[in-house]
Amino acid sequence: MNNPTIYFVCAVLAAAACNLFTRAFPFIMFSKSEKLPDFALYLGRYLPPCVMAVLVVYCLKGISFSSASGFIPLLASSLAVLLLHLWKRNNLISIAGGTLLYMVLVQVVFS
């Protein structure tokens, strides 16, 4: 495949098909059953907090305490995400607020 346009279109179509399949799979798999299997209920309950914990550890793994610009934006935005989530219980508001605060601190305050 020497034509980059064809390669790009094929890659986008493959990604779209995989995305569609992974999003439709649970509805196809469990549409006929009246009660979800226990493993699906277990995953639905415990997987989101586990994923969030892994993301927090990944986000904070490179924190540097050698200068204020290395740790204050990370810790302040992490605290903002936590407080916004406890206040509003809305993932979008929490993540957007923490990201906005982090970008302001990094780009304006500690630049």
Residue pairs with C-beta under 8 A, 6 or more apart in sequence:
1 7
1 10
26 40
30 36
30 37
30 40
36 44
56 78
59 74
59 78
60 74
60 78
63 70
63 71
63 74
63 75
64 70
64 71
65 71
68 110
69 106
69 110
72 105
72 110
73 101
73 102
73 105
73 106
73 109
73 110
74 102
76 101
76 102
76 105
77 98
77 99
77 101
77 102
77 105
78 98
80 97
80 98
80 101
81 94
81 95
81 97
81 98
82 94
84 90
84 93
84 94
84 97
84 98
85 91
85 93
85 94
88 94
